[in-house]
């Protein structure tokens, strides 16, 4: 949801009945896939909860989580052009939801904003059109700091290339949403895998192209499966 009034959007969403709220969430994810087909495959761990579920209990849980996020100020963060490019909505949340022992065993630790900012300052200002590679990216705290650092030096992150990978599919799904919020541009490749043993890049390129091709052929699929009777133009 985007618009000039985050408060109006918040109140409108919170007033929706369960079925309508679930439908809105479905539409939001569908719109994301249409606008960023290159990221559509990567966000599947998140979008599958909003698509194709006929279970009312599951929809109720999904809507309850969404309403909690909206009440906490999600729209105020994501609908404001300034704040949407300067906050990682998912990182702290993902770490809170994960059991501490599981995070420790997997070596997953969220990089605090001040630490990420300090690390970014130690790096040279990236030139226009440069590439950034991050092999344990998580939800992108360091990437956000690097993007802010680039903007501070007159470099548009949307003109850079971003190669990002992590072993956690939910972290990379959150990252896919983040890179769109942060306006990192179209040249973003996000992979899910272990850089030490996986051929993650080729798979990530295939997955990115798959989303683009599916979006490309969707209008034809809708036409073919339409209930309207086909009439020859001859």
C-alpha positions as CSV (number, residue, x, y, z in Angstrom):
1,X,0.0,0.0,0.0
2,X,1.4,3.4,-1.0
3,X,-0.2,6.8,-0.9
4,X,0.1,10.2,0.7
5,X,-1.6,9.2,4.0
6,X,-0.2,6.2,5.9
7,X,-2.7,6.8,8.7
8,X,-5.7,6.5,6.3
9,X,-4.2,3.3,4.8
10,X,-3.6,1.9,8.3
11,X,-7.2,2.6,9.5
12,X,-8.7,1.3,6.2
13,X,-6.8,-2.0,6.5
14,X,-7.6,-2.5,10.2
15,X,-11.3,-2.0,9.5
16,X,-11.5,-4.7,6.8
17,X,-13.2,-8.0,7.6
18,X,-11.0,-11.1,7.7
19,X,-11.7,-12.3,4.1
20,X,-11.2,-8.9,2.6
21,X,-8.0,-8.3,4.6
22,X,-6.6,-11.7,3.4
23,X,-7.6,-10.7,-0.2
24,X,-5.7,-7.4,0.2
25,X,-2.6,-9.3,1.3
26,X,-2.9,-11.6,-1.7
27,X,-3.2,-8.6,-4.0
28,X,-0.2,-6.9,-2.4
29,X,2.0,-9.9,-3.0
30,X,0.7,-10.3,-6.6
31,X,1.5,-6.7,-7.3
32,X,5.0,-7.1,-5.9
33,X,5.5,-10.1,-8.3
34,X,4.2,-8.1,-11.2
35,X,6.4,-5.1,-10.5
36,X,9.5,-7.1,-9.5
37,X,9.3,-10.5,-11.4
38,X,13.1,-10.8,-10.9
39,X,12.5,-11.1,-7.2
40,X,9.3,-13.1,-7.4
41,X,10.9,-16.5,-6.9
42,X,13.0,-15.4,-4.0
43,X,10.0,-14.1,-2.0
44,X,8.1,-17.4,-2.3
45,X,8.8,-18.4,1.4
46,X,6.7,-15.4,2.3
47,X,4.1,-15.2,-0.4
48,X,3.0,-18.8,-0.2
49,X,1.2,-17.9,3.0
50,X,-0.9,-15.4,1.2
51,X,-1.7,-17.5,-1.9
52,X,-3.9,-20.5,-2.4
53,X,-5.0,-21.1,1.1
54,X,-8.6,-22.0,1.7
55,X,-8.1,-22.7,5.4
56,X,-9.9,-20.0,7.4
57,X,-7.7,-20.5,10.5
58,X,-4.6,-20.0,8.4
59,X,-6.0,-16.9,6.9
60,X,-7.0,-15.6,10.3
61,X,-3.4,-16.1,11.6
62,X,-2.0,-14.4,8.5
63,X,-4.3,-11.4,8.9
64,X,-3.6,-11.2,12.7
65,X,0.1,-11.0,12.0
66,X,-0.4,-8.3,9.3
67,X,-2.7,-6.3,11.6
68,X,-0.1,-6.4,14.4
69,X,2.6,-5.1,12.0
70,X,0.3,-2.3,10.7
71,X,-0.6,-1.3,14.3
72,X,3.1,-1.1,15.1
73,X,3.7,1.4,12.3
74,X,4.5,-0.6,9.2
75,X,2.8,1.7,6.8
76,X,4.4,4.8,8.5
77,X,7.8,3.2,7.7
78,X,7.2,1.8,4.3
79,X,5.0,4.5,2.8
80,X,7.3,7.4,3.6
81,X,9.9,7.9,0.8
82,X,12.6,8.8,3.4
83,X,12.1,6.1,6.0
84,X,11.4,3.3,3.6
85,X,15.0,3.6,2.3
86,X,16.6,3.7,5.8
87,X,15.1,0.8,7.8
88,X,15.4,-2.9,7.9
89,X,11.9,-4.0,8.9
90,X,12.6,-7.7,8.8
91,X,16.0,-8.2,10.4
92,X,15.2,-7.7,14.1
93,X,11.8,-9.4,13.7
94,X,13.4,-12.5,12.1
95,X,15.9,-12.8,14.9
96,X,13.2,-12.5,17.6
97,X,11.1,-15.2,16.0
98,X,14.0,-17.6,15.6
99,X,15.0,-19.7,18.7
100,X,18.3,-18.4,20.1
101,X,20.0,-21.8,20.0
102,X,19.0,-22.3,16.3
103,X,20.6,-18.9,15.4
104,X,23.7,-19.7,17.3
105,X,24.1,-23.2,15.7
106,X,23.6,-21.7,12.2
107,X,25.9,-18.8,12.9
108,X,23.1,-16.3,12.4
109,X,23.5,-12.9,14.1
110,X,21.8,-9.7,13.2
111,X,24.2,-6.9,12.6
112,X,23.1,-3.8,14.6
113,X,22.5,-0.7,12.6
114,X,25.3,1.3,14.3
115,X,27.8,-1.6,13.7
116,X,26.7,-1.8,10.0
117,X,27.1,1.9,9.6
118,X,30.6,1.9,11.1
119,X,31.7,-1.0,8.8
120,X,30.3,0.9,5.8
121,X,32.3,4.0,6.8
122,X,35.5,2.0,6.8
123,X,35.0,1.1,3.2
124,X,35.9,3.3,0.3
125,X,33.0,5.2,-1.3
126,X,31.8,2.9,-4.2
127,X,32.2,4.4,-7.6
128,X,29.3,4.7,-10.0
129,X,28.4,1.3,-11.6
130,X,30.5,-0.7,-9.1
131,X,29.6,-4.2,-7.8
132,X,28.9,-5.3,-4.3
133,X,29.3,-9.0,-3.3
134,X,28.0,-10.2,0.1
135,X,28.2,-13.9,0.9
136,X,26.4,-13.9,4.2
137,X,23.9,-11.1,3.7
138,X,21.0,-12.0,6.0
139,X,18.2,-9.5,5.6
140,X,20.7,-6.9,4.4
141,X,21.7,-4.7,7.4
142,X,25.2,-4.1,6.0
143,X,23.8,-3.6,2.4
144,X,21.5,-0.9,3.7
145,X,24.4,0.8,5.4
146,X,26.5,0.6,2.1
147,X,23.6,2.0,0.1
148,X,23.3,4.9,2.5
149,X,27.1,5.4,2.3
150,X,26.9,5.5,-1.5
151,X,24.1,8.0,-1.5
152,X,26.0,10.2,0.9
153,X,28.9,10.4,-1.6
154,X,26.6,11.1,-4.6
155,X,26.4,7.6,-5.9
156,X,23.0,6.1,-6.7
157,X,22.8,2.5,-5.5
158,X,20.3,1.8,-8.3
159,X,23.2,2.2,-10.7
160,X,25.3,-0.5,-8.9
161,X,25.3,-4.3,-9.2
162,X,24.4,-6.3,-6.1
163,X,25.3,-10.0,-5.8
164,X,23.9,-11.2,-2.5
165,X,23.6,-14.7,-1.0
166,X,22.6,-16.4,2.3
167,X,21.9,-19.9,3.4
168,X,18.5,-18.9,5.0
169,X,15.6,-18.9,2.5
170,X,13.5,-16.8,4.9
171,X,16.3,-14.2,5.3
172,X,16.7,-14.0,1.5
173,X,13.0,-13.6,1.1
174,X,13.0,-10.7,3.5
175,X,16.0,-9.3,1.7
176,X,14.2,-9.4,-1.6
177,X,11.5,-7.1,-0.2
178,X,14.1,-4.9,1.4
179,X,16.1,-4.3,-1.8
180,X,12.9,-3.1,-3.4
181,X,12.1,-0.8,-0.5
182,X,15.6,0.5,-0.5
183,X,15.5,1.1,-4.3
184,X,18.7,-0.7,-5.1
185,X,17.7,-0.9,-8.7
186,X,17.2,-3.7,-11.2
187,X,20.7,-5.2,-11.2
188,X,20.2,-7.3,-8.0
189,X,20.9,-11.0,-7.8
190,X,19.9,-12.8,-4.7
191,X,20.8,-16.4,-4.1
192,X,20.1,-18.9,-1.4
193,X,22.8,-21.4,-0.6
194,X,26.2,-22.0,0.9
195,X,28.9,-20.2,-1.1
196,X,31.5,-22.8,0.0
197,X,29.7,-25.8,-1.5
198,X,26.8,-24.6,-3.7
199,X,26.8,-23.3,-7.2
200,X,24.5,-20.6,-6.0
201,X,25.0,-18.1,-8.7
202,X,23.9,-20.2,-11.7
203,X,20.8,-21.3,-9.7
204,X,20.0,-17.7,-8.7
205,X,20.3,-16.6,-12.3
206,X,17.9,-19.3,-13.3
207,X,15.4,-18.5,-10.6
208,X,15.5,-14.8,-11.4
209,X,14.9,-15.5,-15.1
210,X,12.1,-18.0,-14.2
211,X,10.2,-15.2,-12.4
212,X,10.7,-12.9,-15.4
213,X,9.5,-15.4,-17.9
214,X,6.5,-16.4,-15.9
215,X,5.4,-12.8,-15.6
216,X,6.1,-12.3,-19.3
217,X,3.7,-15.1,-20.3
218,X,1.0,-14.5,-17.7
219,X,-1.2,-12.3,-20.1
220,X,-1.2,-15.1,-22.6
221,X,-2.1,-17.7,-19.9
222,X,-5.0,-15.6,-18.7
223,X,-6.2,-15.2,-22.3
224,X,-6.0,-19.0,-23.0
225,X,-7.7,-19.9,-19.8
226,X,-10.4,-17.3,-20.1
227,X,-14.0,-18.5,-20.0
228,X,-14.8,-16.2,-22.9
229,X,-15.5,-17.9,-26.2
230,X,-12.7,-17.5,-28.7
231,X,-13.7,-15.7,-31.9
232,X,-11.6,-15.8,-35.0
233,X,-10.5,-12.5,-36.4
234,X,-10.8,-13.8,-40.0
